[in-house]
Amino acid sequence: MKITHYELSFELDDDWWTEAEMSGFVPKSKAYSVAPQGSREIHEVRIEDVGPVLRDPIFRDSVEEGSAHDRVVRILRGFRSRDAIPPVEIAKNQSNYGHSYKLVHGAHRFYCSLAAGFTHVPAVQGFDWDTR
């Protein structure tokens, strides 16, 4: 499956989509179900207001969180089951960036949301190391 977000274009493995039983999935809300974050305020942010992540690959393995395959399939199954999933973390952007927000944590959740047809993502304010 090809995913495009502004100038970013990449593939989500069709086998992962099938394994997560996402064929025919239609979102029942603007964003996925979100897990509470203690005292952190959660907002729904339009996907189109968040600039693209410029890293390759978008879906990559992590020592802390496991293989990209396992994470993507788990997220997609969570969408289908309406599980509570943590929000992404965003930072307000500088005026020269061209987008209202920058994604600072949660690329898998963000791009799985886009692939699944959500128009918004649940988000909390994150820390942007680039603005220090």
C-alpha positions in Angstrom: 0.0 0.0 0.0 1.4 3.4 -1.0 1.1 6.1 1.6 1.6 9.8 0.7 1.9 12.7 3.1 2.9 15.9 1.4 6.2 15.3 -0.3 6.7 12.0 1.6 5.8 8.8 -0.2 6.5 5.2 1.0 5.1 1.7 1.2 3.2 0.0 4.0 3.7 -3.8 3.4 0.4 -5.3 2.0 1.1 -8.5 4.0 1.1 -6.5 7.3 -2.2 -4.9 6.3 -3.7 -8.3 5.5 -2.3 -9.9 8.7 -3.9 -7.1 10.8 -7.2 -7.9 9.0 -7.7 -4.3 7.9 -9.2 -5.1 4.5 -12.5 -3.1 4.4 -11.7 -1.2 7.5 -13.7 2.1 7.8 -13.0 4.4 10.7 -15.9 5.1 13.0 -14.4 8.3 14.4 -12.0 11.0 13.3 -9.1 9.5 15.3 -8.2 6.2 17.0 -9.2 5.5 20.6 -6.7 7.0 22.9 -5.1 5.9 26.2 -5.2 8.4 29.0 -1.9 10.2 29.7 -2.1 11.2 33.3 -2.2 14.9 33.6 -1.1 15.5 30.0 -3.9 17.1 27.9 -4.8 15.2 24.8 -5.9 17.1 21.7 -7.2 15.8 18.3 -5.0 17.3 15.6 -5.7 17.2 11.9 -3.2 14.9 10.1 -2.9 17.6 7.4 -1.6 20.1 10.0 1.4 17.9 10.9 4.5 18.1 8.7 5.9 14.9 7.2 8.6 12.9 9.0 11.7 12.9 6.9 13.4 9.7 7.8 14.0 6.5 5.9 12.5 4.0 6.5 9.3 5.4 8.2 8.5 1.9 9.7 11.7 0.7 11.3 12.7 -1.7 14.0 13.4 -0.4 17.5 15.4 -2.0 20.3 12.9 -0.7 22.9 9.7 -1.4 21.0 10.4 -4.4 18.7 10.2 -5.0 15.0 8.4 -2.6 12.7 6.2 -5.5 11.5 5.1 -6.3 15.0 4.4 -2.7 15.9 2.5 -1.9 12.8 0.3 -5.0 13.0 -0.3 -4.4 16.7 -1.3 -0.7 16.0 -3.6 -1.7 13.1 -5.3 -4.4 15.1 -5.8 -1.9 17.9 -7.5 0.5 15.5 -9.8 -2.3 14.4 -10.6 -3.4 17.9 -10.9 0.2 19.2 -8.2 -0.4 21.8 -6.8 2.5 23.8 -3.5 3.5 22.1 -1.1 6.2 23.3 -1.3 9.5 21.5 1.5 10.8 19.3 3.7 13.6 20.5 3.8 16.9 18.5 5.6 20.2 18.9 4.4 23.6 17.6 6.5 24.6 14.6 8.5 27.6 13.8 7.0 29.8 11.1 9.5 28.8 8.5 8.5 25.1 8.6 5.3 25.4 6.6 3.2 23.2 8.9 1.5 23.9 12.2 3.0 21.0 14.0 6.1 18.7 13.9 5.7 15.0 14.9 8.3 14.3 17.5 7.3 10.8 18.6 4.8 8.3 17.2 5.6 7.9 13.5 4.2 4.4 13.4 0.9 5.5 15.0 0.7 8.6 12.9 1.3 6.9 9.5 -0.9 3.9 10.4 -3.6 6.4 11.1 -3.2 8.0 7.7 -3.3 4.5 6.0 -6.4 3.5 8.0 -8.3 6.6 6.8 -8.4 8.7 10.0 -8.4 12.4 9.5 -7.0 13.3 13.0 -4.6 11.9 15.5 -4.8 12.2 19.3 -1.7 14.2 20.4 0.1 15.6 23.4 2.7 18.3 23.5 6.1 16.7 23.0 9.6 18.1 23.4 11.3 19.1 20.2 15.1 18.7 20.6 15.7 20.8 17.4 14.3 24.0 19.1 16.8 23.9 22.1 
